[in-house]
Amino acid sequence: MSSDTPIDEMSFEEAMRALEQVVSELESGKVALEDSIRLYERGAKLKQRCEAKLKDAEEKVAAITFDADGQPKGTAPVDGL
């Protein structure tokens, strides 16, 4: 399984689908040892990408500010965003 999109350019959804495919292939037990190692390494990179995208999203959500009525009114500055 391979994708034309480099992992560091994948959206969260793309990386998650690719990671699910890697896990499925590894769980099938029909992959040669060398291919299993390659898939495992790819899976680790995909997992890191998903975690990074989730962290970015969490930081953006944490930056949302609310007015006195509890309604979103904008975002507060967050370092690195």
Residue pairs with C-beta under 8 A, 6 or more apart in sequence:
1 18
1 21
1 22
1 25
1 39
3 10
3 14
3 18
5 14
7 15
7 18
7 42
7 45
7 46
7 49
8 49
10 18
10 46
10 49
11 53
12 49
12 50
12 53
12 54
12 57
15 46
15 49
15 50
15 53
16 46
16 50
18 42
18 46
19 43
19 46
19 47
19 50
22 39
22 40
22 42
22 43
22 46
23 43
25 31
25 39
26 36
26 39
26 40
26 43
31 39
56 81
59 78
59 80
59 81
60 75
60 78
60 81
62 78
63 75
63 76
63 77
63 78
63 81
64 72
64 74
64 75
64 76
65 72
65 73
65 74
65 75
65 76
66 72
66 73
67 73
